[in-house]
């Protein structure tokens, strides 16, 4: 009986997700996504927001480029990957 109870406890604990678990990808905050975009060159942030697009959380960062153009970056909040610019 004790072995069965211990086994059930071990199973329950093995399915618990922890933030420090290296197999669970860390989410990218809006601030981190904005800094990521700014690393790519001399740009000025005009605005930043987070939206749900097709069921995914996406950070949208609006920037002004050095040559005066406006660009919108879409960053996947789960992976940090640039979806589009």
Secondary structure, DSSP 8 states (H G I E B T S, - for coil): -HHHHHHHHHHHHHT---TT-TTS-----HHHHHHHHHTTSS-EEEEEEEEEETTEEEEEEEEE-TTS-EEEEEEETTT--EEE-
